[in-house]
Amino acid sequence: MAPRPLHGRRVVVTRPAGQSAHLQQLLNDAGAATVELPLLQLVGLPCPPATGTAAAPPDWVIAVSPSAVRFGQDWWAGPWPPACRVAGVGAGTARAWREAGHAAPLQPEAGQDSAALLEAPDLQAVTGQRIIIVRGEGGRDLLGPALRARGAVVDEWLCYRREPPPTLAADLQRLCQSPPAVDAWTLTSSEAVAHLDAAWPPDMPRTAPVFAPHPRIIEAARDAGWMTVLTPEGDSGLLAGLRTWFDDGHHD
């Protein structure tokens, strides 16, 4: 039997705890040994008064991440109204909506970000529609202004915040000092890049490349001194980028 394409490669997966299972399964199936090292932890924020079922039923709920699906549901007491449609900025968020019981979430036809979602035909004529955007503190605020400009009534729910895990520096130090060496890092957030950079041991070289599916993340990682590889979008894109890179004998 031919060896699997990532056999013997040690790949670090850096998503928040509980969000890496799908990517890890893809990598493990390709033969990689994965290490889970969350660079972000998510903290839910209290729901303000008059949010949830006390408010008028929305026409749309748009989540900007899988975490936004979970924290947004915590803010809305009970199931979303039956007539409410849901959307996500990419395949991972759409998958989270389906796991939450929504069979047909809207997602971009091409791309994996807010700009791509705004191209969806169903979000062009939204005058008078009530849209809830569920997201965390910080980050790009692209959806809200664009949908308001199209005539929608937009509420933005900042349901959670991102922060580095308290043990990140110690966990990173142990990982860097434990054999075998890391062959690759996967990063799916610009904030994760900042946390990795801040916690990186000062005497440790940055030899393993960073793989990321978005140019914005690649730019942040390159500015922090990493060798970077831009991959296609989504988890399958990360896998494809890793396979292509390690298929090249120059990377042994």
Phi, psi and omega in degrees: 000133180293143178296149177291152193297333179250022181303130177084357180270136179257114188240129180266130177251128196242013180291164175303153181307135179089358183245008187256356191301315183296313180295317179299321180296317178300316182291318179297318179298332178273002175101357182285150168265114185263146175238125179267118179225087180300130176262353178227145164237146186251132182240120179292143179257151182295144180283125179294159174301150176071010173266155178096219187290347176287340181273164178297142181300136180278158171276327182223148163235121182248122177256139183266359181194164173302324179296324179297326176300312184292311183289327177295321177296326177296328181282332181263110185287104181103181181290152175298149179305143184303326182279354183284132174263152181237155181213158177218159186278352180195185185295321181296319179290321176298321177297320178296321177297317180296320178295335177274001174106008180256113192287331188225064178292146175283137173218163182299144175288330176213136181100168185220043180209181184297321180299320179293320179297323180296344177279349183299133180303326183291347181252015180275311183257086185238019180304127178081352179281144177267124183236129173257125175256122182255123182205178176263170175297146179077193181078178182283137178250075183262320186294312185304303180301321182294317181287326174297320179296337177270003175098005180282155172263110192248128168250133177250120180260110176269090192271345185204166174232158180252139177209158179290142175301144184296336181261012188301311183301315180293318179296321180292319178300315180296319180298316183292334182265355184260124175287159357284169182294152174287133178265335184198150173245138172250129182231134182233022180204136175294326177296324177298323176301315181298319180291321177296317180297317183292328184265355186295133179300129188296335182263010185255123178292154180258080188266323182284139181286155174261130177250129181213149185264011182220136182302328181295320178291319179300316180298316179296318180292320179295319178297333179274002174099015182264147163289132188235151176226116176279127182251167168299171189282154174079177180297320179294328176292319175301315178299315181298319179295319178295317180298316180298317182298313185277347171290338179278118184298344179291348185255018175271000000 
